[in-house]
Amino acid sequence: MFNVLIRPLEVNDAFLSWKWRNDSDIWLFTGKKPDRHITYEIEKEWIEKVIEDSSSKRFAILVDDKYVGNIQLTNIVENESAEYHIFIGDKEYWSKGIGTLATYQLIRYSKNTLNLKEIYLFVNPDNINAIKLYERCDFKKVNDDIKMSLNLLNSFMPTVSIFMMVYNHGEFLEDALKGILFQKCSFDFEIVIGEDKSQDNSKKILLDFSERFSGKFKLLLNEKNIGPQKNQTAVLENCTGKYIAMCEGDDYWTDPLKLQKQVDFLEVNPEYVLCFHKVNVLKVDGEIVEDFITKVPDNYESIITLAKMGNYIHTPSVVFRNVIRKFPFEFELSPVGDYFLYMMLAEKGKLKYIDESMAIYRHGVGIHSSNSIIKNAKNSVNFFICLLSYLKDDELKKYVFERQITATKHLDELIASEKESFFLQIIKKIKNFIKMFKI
């Protein structure tokens, strides 16, 4: 398993790439072998020239942070098309899927950053392995010479979309992004981030990472603050992968095989819709400890247990099937998004728990952690009303209601402090539910 990334080509890459230029094996099928011996000085001069060329974009391919080859776009016609090229110079990494994973990222960069409609290439008909690579990436043969083309408007979808919401997470954001970027996977993934007009340096950090690791990010940079509910829905709707993995901007992953393990499980167990795992907790004093916040029950797999017990799933541990095509209005109104989402998913399949810590949850730094007791109680009641409005099964409603009334310890204080007629109407609705369920 490898961690494959692409980044902009640098002059210092000439220290390795000049040797590759002189290896006849590398150019065996391309027909583009240099017509002279390439020295380090010649290669360095060439890189200095091409990285300044506005009609091309040149990238280095990194495998586990090791430079192994180049991938590039040339003859760029703005908002229209470009010609694709790739070579793996380090022969240790031939026939290991590196080219495919790098190509996926270049395709995403072409589509999302350059807004191109098409990329095309020319390949030697005898280079069967290369043709198979391009076909895996949805390139189609145009003629027998062989020219191949990829329509970016209808191009491939990633295996995993990583969901992240960011608001004033600058202090923690690099840890979160590095934990994602060091994942070792046999499949492609994208990182979809909704940045909600932070007041700190969050946006700058995201832009810097997006430039350094081309083709990995889809940034939704809100021009004004839209709030967590709308931001959450926007990010989810932009996740196009077969699976969605979650990581908030103040949490981070610790196992480089986390995504691979969870996707492998879901691939062979179609009756499961969501996979989550154990996390460790980072306390405000910097100590990392075992999870003291949640307890996963023995019979955790079903929606009935989730309704009865409440949320026992940490957000940075979740990978789920992308099966919800339209989010209900109750979800968009709910001040609590994660548990609501898990309930919707649990209607469609079972939940799987992996008893292995692969992420860190930061305790005491989130939005809800900074709220007053009364505000959290108000959010809790609002969430409760939204979820009950959404649920159609009376048994599930009863379980949710019983648990919510028990959990809302500060309801009396909340009623006493609330003067708005709208919220008083909500309290009356709660009383009606009590009467309905005879609790």
C-alpha positions as CSV (number, residue, x, y, z in Angstrom):
1,M,0.0,0.0,0.0
2,F,1.3,3.4,-0.9
3,N,0.7,7.1,-0.2
4,V,0.7,8.8,-3.6
5,L,0.6,12.5,-4.1
6,I,1.5,15.0,-6.8
7,R,3.0,18.5,-6.2
8,P,4.4,21.2,-8.4
9,L,7.7,20.4,-10.0
10,E,10.7,22.1,-8.4
11,V,14.2,22.9,-9.7
12,N,15.8,20.6,-7.1
13,D,14.0,17.7,-8.7
14,A,16.7,17.8,-11.4
15,F,19.1,16.0,-9.0
16,L,17.2,12.8,-9.7
17,S,15.3,13.4,-13.0
18,W,18.4,13.9,-15.1
19,K,19.4,10.3,-14.6
20,W,15.9,9.1,-15.7
21,R,16.3,11.0,-18.9
22,N,19.2,8.8,-19.9
23,D,17.6,5.4,-19.1
24,S,16.6,3.7,-22.3
25,D,14.1,1.4,-20.5
26,I,12.0,4.4,-19.5
27,W,11.6,5.6,-23.1
28,L,11.2,2.2,-24.7
29,F,7.6,2.6,-25.7
30,T,7.3,6.4,-25.8
31,G,9.3,7.3,-28.9
32,K,10.4,10.5,-27.1
33,K,13.8,9.6,-25.8
34,P,16.2,12.6,-25.6
35,D,18.5,12.8,-28.7
36,R,21.5,13.6,-26.5
37,H,23.0,12.7,-23.1
38,I,21.2,14.8,-20.5
39,T,23.4,16.2,-17.7
40,Y,22.2,17.6,-14.4
41,E,22.8,21.1,-15.7
42,I,20.7,20.6,-18.8
43,E,17.9,19.1,-16.8
44,K,18.0,21.9,-14.3
45,E,17.9,24.5,-17.1
46,W,14.9,22.7,-18.7
47,I,13.0,22.6,-15.4
48,E,13.6,26.3,-14.7
49,K,12.2,27.0,-18.2
50,V,9.1,24.8,-18.1
51,I,7.9,25.8,-14.6
52,E,7.6,29.3,-15.9
53,D,5.7,28.3,-19.0
54,S,2.1,29.4,-18.8
55,S,0.9,26.9,-21.3
56,S,1.9,23.9,-19.2
57,K,1.6,22.6,-15.6
58,R,4.3,20.2,-14.4
59,F,4.1,18.0,-11.3
60,A,6.3,15.6,-9.4
61,I,4.9,12.2,-8.4
62,L,5.6,11.4,-4.7
63,V,5.3,7.9,-3.3
64,D,5.6,7.8,0.5
65,D,7.2,11.3,0.1
66,K,9.8,10.0,-2.3
67,Y,10.1,11.6,-5.8
68,V,9.6,8.9,-8.4
69,G,8.4,10.5,-11.6
70,N,6.7,13.3,-13.5
71,I,3.1,14.0,-14.6
72,Q,2.1,17.1,-16.6
73,L,-0.2,19.0,-18.8
74,T,1.1,20.8,-21.9
75,N,-0.5,22.8,-24.8
76,I,-3.1,24.1,-22.4
77,V,-6.0,26.0,-24.1
78,E,-7.7,28.0,-21.3
79,N,-11.0,26.5,-20.2
80,E,-10.9,24.0,-23.0
81,S,-8.2,21.3,-23.3
82,A,-4.6,20.1,-22.6
83,E,-2.3,17.3,-23.5
84,Y,-1.4,14.8,-20.8
85,H,2.0,13.1,-20.1
86,I,3.4,10.8,-17.5
87,F,6.5,8.8,-16.7
88,I,7.6,6.9,-13.7
89,G,11.4,7.3,-13.5
90,D,12.1,5.1,-10.5
91,K,11.6,1.6,-11.9
92,E,11.1,0.2,-8.4
93,Y,7.5,1.6,-8.7
94,W,6.6,0.3,-12.1
95,S,3.4,-1.8,-12.4
96,K,2.2,-1.0,-8.8
97,G,-0.7,1.3,-9.6
98,I,1.3,4.5,-9.0
99,G,0.5,6.0,-12.4
100,T,-3.2,5.4,-12.0
101,L,-3.4,7.2,-8.6
102,A,-1.3,10.1,-9.8
103,T,-3.5,10.4,-12.9
104,Y,-6.7,10.6,-10.9
105,Q,-5.2,13.6,-9.1
106,L,-4.2,15.3,-12.4
107,I,-7.6,14.8,-13.8
108,R,-9.2,16.4,-10.7
109,Y,-6.8,19.3,-11.0
110,S,-7.6,19.7,-14.7
111,K,-11.4,19.8,-13.9
112,N,-11.6,21.7,-10.6
113,T,-8.7,24.1,-10.8
114,L,-8.2,24.7,-14.5
115,N,-11.8,24.2,-15.5
116,L,-10.8,22.2,-18.6
117,K,-13.3,20.2,-20.6
118,E,-11.0,17.7,-22.1
119,I,-7.5,16.2,-21.7
120,Y,-6.0,14.0,-24.4
121,L,-2.8,12.0,-25.0
122,F,-0.9,10.0,-27.6
123,V,0.4,6.5,-26.8
124,N,2.4,3.9,-28.6
125,P,0.0,1.1,-29.6
126,D,2.5,-1.5,-28.3
127,N,2.5,0.0,-24.8
128,I,-0.3,-2.2,-23.6
129,N,0.2,-1.4,-19.9
130,A,0.0,2.3,-20.5
131,I,-3.2,1.9,-22.5
132,K,-4.8,-0.1,-19.7
133,L,-3.8,2.6,-17.2
134,Y,-5.5,5.3,-19.3
135,E,-8.6,3.1,-19.8
136,R,-8.9,2.7,-16.0
137,C,-9.0,6.5,-15.8
138,D,-11.8,6.6,-18.4
139,F,-9.7,7.7,-21.4
140,K,-11.3,6.6,-24.7
141,K,-9.6,5.7,-27.9
142,V,-10.0,8.4,-30.6
143,N,-8.0,6.6,-33.3
144,D,-5.5,3.8,-33.8
145,D,-2.4,5.9,-33.8
146,I,-3.3,5.9,-30.7
147,K,-4.9,9.2,-29.5
148,M,-7.0,8.9,-26.4
149,S,-9.3,11.5,-24.9
150,L,-11.1,12.1,-21.6
151,N,-14.2,14.1,-21.3
152,L,-13.8,15.9,-18.0
153,L,-17.5,16.9,-17.8
154,N,-18.4,13.2,-17.3
155,S,-15.2,12.0,-15.7
156,F,-14.7,9.4,-13.0
157,M,-15.8,9.7,-9.4
158,P,-13.4,9.0,-6.5
159,T,-13.8,6.0,-4.3
160,V,-13.8,8.2,-1.2
161,S,-14.8,11.8,-0.6
162,I,-13.5,13.2,2.7
163,F,-15.9,15.5,4.4
164,M,-14.6,18.4,6.4
165,M,-16.1,21.6,7.8
166,V,-13.8,24.4,8.8
167,Y,-14.5,27.5,10.9
168,N,-11.7,29.1,12.9
169,H,-9.7,25.9,13.0
170,G,-6.4,27.5,12.1
171,E,-4.7,26.3,15.3
172,F,-5.5,22.7,14.6
173,L,-6.0,22.5,10.8
174,E,-2.6,21.3,9.7
175,D,-2.8,18.2,12.0
176,A,-6.1,17.4,10.4
177,L,-4.9,17.8,6.8
178,K,-1.7,15.9,7.4
179,G,-3.6,13.0,8.9
180,I,-5.6,12.8,5.7
181,L,-2.8,13.3,3.2
182,F,-0.6,10.6,4.7
183,Q,-3.3,7.9,4.0
184,K,-2.0,4.8,2.1
185,C,-4.7,3.6,-0.2
186,S,-5.1,1.4,-3.2
187,F,-7.9,3.8,-4.4
188,D,-8.4,7.5,-5.1
189,F,-9.8,10.0,-2.6
190,E,-10.7,13.7,-2.7
191,I,-10.9,16.1,0.2
192,V,-14.0,18.3,0.2
193,I,-13.9,21.2,2.6
194,G,-16.4,23.9,3.4
195,E,-14.6,26.9,4.8
196,D,-17.2,29.2,6.5
197,K,-15.5,32.6,6.4
198,S,-13.2,32.0,9.3
199,Q,-11.8,35.0,11.3
200,D,-8.4,33.3,11.6
201,N,-5.9,31.9,9.1
202,S,-7.9,28.8,8.2
203,K,-8.5,29.9,4.6
204,K,-4.8,30.6,4.0
205,I,-3.8,27.2,5.4
206,L,-6.3,25.5,3.1
207,L,-5.1,27.4,0.0
208,D,-1.5,26.7,0.8
209,F,-2.2,22.9,1.1
210,S,-4.3,22.9,-2.0
211,E,-1.5,24.4,-4.0
212,R,1.2,22.1,-2.5
213,F,-0.9,18.9,-3.1
214,S,-2.5,19.5,-6.5
215,G,-5.7,17.6,-7.3
216,K,-6.5,16.5,-3.8
217,F,-8.8,19.3,-2.7
218,K,-12.2,20.6,-3.5
219,L,-12.5,23.8,-1.5
220,L,-15.9,25.5,-0.9
221,L,-14.8,28.9,0.2
222,N,-17.9,30.7,1.5
223,E,-17.8,34.5,0.8
224,K,-20.0,35.0,3.9
225,N,-20.6,32.9,7.0
226,I,-23.6,30.6,6.3
227,G,-23.5,28.7,9.6
228,P,-22.8,25.0,10.3
229,Q,-26.1,23.6,9.1
230,K,-25.9,25.0,5.6
231,N,-22.2,24.5,5.4
232,Q,-22.6,20.8,6.3
233,T,-25.3,20.2,3.7
234,A,-23.2,22.0,1.0
235,V,-20.1,19.8,1.8
236,L,-22.1,16.6,1.8
237,E,-23.8,17.5,-1.5
238,N,-20.3,18.1,-3.1
239,C,-19.0,14.7,-2.0
240,T,-19.2,12.5,-5.1
241,G,-17.3,9.4,-3.9
242,K,-18.8,6.0,-3.4
243,Y,-18.0,6.4,0.3
244,I,-17.7,9.5,2.5
245,A,-15.2,9.7,5.4
246,M,-15.6,12.4,8.0
247,C,-13.0,14.5,9.8
248,E,-13.6,17.9,11.4
249,G,-11.0,20.6,11.2
250,D,-10.0,20.2,14.9
251,D,-9.7,16.4,15.0
252,Y,-7.1,14.2,13.2
253,W,-6.4,10.7,12.0
254,T,-3.4,8.7,13.3
255,D,-3.4,5.5,11.3
256,P,-2.2,5.7,7.7
257,L,-4.3,2.6,6.8
258,K,-7.5,3.9,8.4
259,L,-9.3,4.5,5.1
260,Q,-8.1,1.3,3.5
261,K,-9.3,-0.8,6.5
262,Q,-12.8,0.7,6.6
263,V,-13.3,0.7,2.8
264,D,-12.1,-2.9,2.6
265,F,-14.7,-3.9,5.1
266,L,-17.6,-2.0,3.4
267,E,-16.6,-3.4,0.0
268,V,-17.2,-7.0,1.1
269,N,-20.1,-6.4,3.5
270,P,-22.9,-4.7,1.5
271,E,-25.4,-5.1,4.4
272,Y,-23.4,-2.5,6.4
273,V,-23.9,1.2,5.6
274,L,-21.4,2.8,8.1
275,C,-18.1,1.8,9.6
276,F,-16.7,3.5,12.7
277,H,-13.9,2.9,15.1
278,K,-12.4,3.6,18.5
279,V,-10.7,7.0,19.0
280,N,-8.4,8.4,21.6
281,V,-9.2,11.8,23.3
282,L,-6.9,14.7,23.4
283,K,-7.7,16.7,26.5
284,V,-7.3,20.5,26.8
285,D,-4.1,20.0,28.9
286,G,-2.5,18.1,26.0
287,E,-2.8,14.6,27.5
288,I,-4.0,11.8,25.1
289,V,-6.2,9.3,26.9
290,E,-8.7,6.5,26.2
291,D,-12.1,7.6,25.2
292,F,-14.1,8.6,28.3
293,I,-16.9,10.3,26.4
294,T,-18.7,7.5,24.7
295,K,-19.4,3.8,25.4
296,V,-20.2,1.6,22.4
297,P,-22.9,-0.9,23.5
298,D,-22.6,-4.6,22.6
299,N,-25.6,-4.5,20.3
300,Y,-24.4,-1.3,18.5
301,E,-25.3,-2.4,14.9
302,S,-29.0,-1.4,14.6
303,I,-30.9,1.8,14.4
304,I,-32.9,0.8,17.5
305,T,-29.8,0.8,19.6
306,L,-28.7,4.1,18.2
307,A,-32.2,5.6,19.0
308,K,-32.2,4.2,22.5
309,M,-28.6,5.0,23.4
310,G,-27.9,8.2,21.6
311,N,-24.7,9.0,19.7
312,Y,-21.9,6.6,20.5
313,I,-20.0,7.4,17.2
314,H,-17.1,9.9,17.0
315,T,-17.2,11.9,13.8
316,P,-13.5,11.4,12.8
317,S,-14.0,7.7,12.9
318,V,-16.8,7.5,10.4
319,V,-16.8,6.1,6.8
320,F,-20.2,5.5,5.2
321,R,-21.8,4.7,1.9
322,N,-22.9,7.7,-0.2
323,V,-26.5,6.6,-0.3
324,I,-28.4,9.7,0.7
325,R,-29.2,11.7,-2.5
326,K,-31.4,14.4,-1.0
327,F,-31.2,15.7,2.6
328,P,-34.6,16.5,4.3
329,F,-35.3,20.0,5.5
330,E,-35.3,18.8,9.1
331,F,-31.7,17.8,8.7
332,E,-30.8,21.3,7.3
333,L,-32.6,22.9,10.3
334,S,-31.1,20.7,13.0
335,P,-28.3,22.2,15.2
336,V,-26.8,18.7,15.6
337,G,-25.8,17.1,12.3
338,D,-23.7,14.1,13.0
339,Y,-26.2,12.0,15.1
340,F,-29.0,13.0,12.7
341,L,-26.9,11.8,9.8
342,Y,-26.1,8.5,11.5
343,M,-29.8,7.9,12.2
344,M,-30.7,8.5,8.5
345,L,-27.9,6.1,7.4
346,A,-28.9,3.4,10.0
347,E,-32.3,3.3,8.3
348,K,-30.5,1.9,5.2
349,G,-28.2,-0.7,6.8
350,K,-26.1,-1.9,9.8
351,L,-23.3,-0.2,11.6
352,K,-19.8,-1.8,12.1
353,Y,-17.5,-0.9,14.9
354,I,-13.7,-1.6,14.7
355,D,-12.1,-1.8,18.2
356,E,-8.9,-0.1,17.1
357,S,-8.0,3.5,17.7
358,M,-7.2,5.3,14.5
359,A,-8.0,8.9,15.2
360,I,-7.9,11.7,17.8
361,Y,-10.9,13.6,19.0
362,R,-10.1,17.0,20.6
363,H,-12.2,17.4,23.7
364,G,-13.4,20.9,24.8
365,V,-12.5,22.8,21.6
366,G,-15.6,22.5,19.4
367,I,-18.5,24.9,18.8
368,H,-20.7,23.1,21.3
369,S,-18.0,23.1,23.9
370,S,-17.9,26.9,24.0
371,N,-21.7,27.2,24.4
372,S,-23.4,28.0,27.6
373,I,-25.4,25.3,29.4
374,I,-28.7,27.0,28.4
375,K,-27.6,27.3,24.7
376,N,-26.6,23.7,24.6
377,A,-29.9,22.7,26.1
378,K,-31.8,24.8,23.6
379,N,-29.8,23.2,20.7
380,S,-30.6,19.8,22.2
381,V,-34.3,20.5,22.2
382,N,-34.3,21.9,18.7
383,F,-32.4,18.9,17.5
384,F,-34.9,16.6,19.2
385,I,-37.8,18.3,17.5
386,C,-36.1,18.1,14.1
387,L,-35.3,14.4,14.4
388,L,-38.8,13.5,15.7
389,S,-40.3,15.4,12.8
390,Y,-38.2,13.4,10.4
391,L,-38.7,9.9,11.8
392,K,-41.7,8.0,10.5
393,D,-41.5,4.9,12.8
394,D,-43.4,5.4,16.0
395,E,-41.2,2.9,17.9
396,L,-38.1,4.9,17.0
397,K,-39.8,8.1,18.0
398,K,-40.6,6.7,21.4
399,Y,-37.0,5.6,22.0
400,V,-35.6,9.0,20.9
401,F,-38.1,10.8,23.1
402,E,-37.5,8.8,26.2
403,R,-33.8,9.3,25.9
404,Q,-34.0,13.0,25.1
405,I,-36.3,13.8,28.1
406,T,-33.8,12.0,30.4
407,A,-30.8,13.7,28.8
408,T,-32.2,17.3,28.9
409,K,-31.2,18.0,32.5
410,H,-31.6,21.8,32.3
411,L,-35.0,21.9,30.7
412,D,-36.6,23.8,33.6
413,E,-33.9,26.4,33.5
414,L,-34.4,26.6,29.7
415,I,-38.1,27.2,30.0
416,A,-37.6,29.9,32.7
417,S,-35.0,31.7,30.6
418,E,-36.8,31.6,27.3
419,K,-39.1,34.6,26.5
420,E,-39.5,34.1,22.8
421,S,-43.0,32.8,21.8
422,F,-41.5,30.6,19.1
423,F,-39.5,28.6,21.5
424,L,-42.3,28.4,24.0
425,Q,-44.3,26.8,21.3
426,I,-41.6,24.2,21.0
427,I,-41.8,23.5,24.7
428,K,-45.6,23.0,24.3
429,K,-44.8,20.5,21.5
430,I,-42.6,18.6,23.9
431,K,-45.5,18.4,26.4
432,N,-47.7,17.1,23.7
433,F,-45.2,14.4,22.9
434,I,-45.1,13.5,26.6
435,K,-48.9,13.2,26.6
436,M,-48.8,11.2,23.3
437,F,-46.4,8.6,24.5
438,K,-47.8,8.6,28.1
439,I,-44.3,9.3,29.6
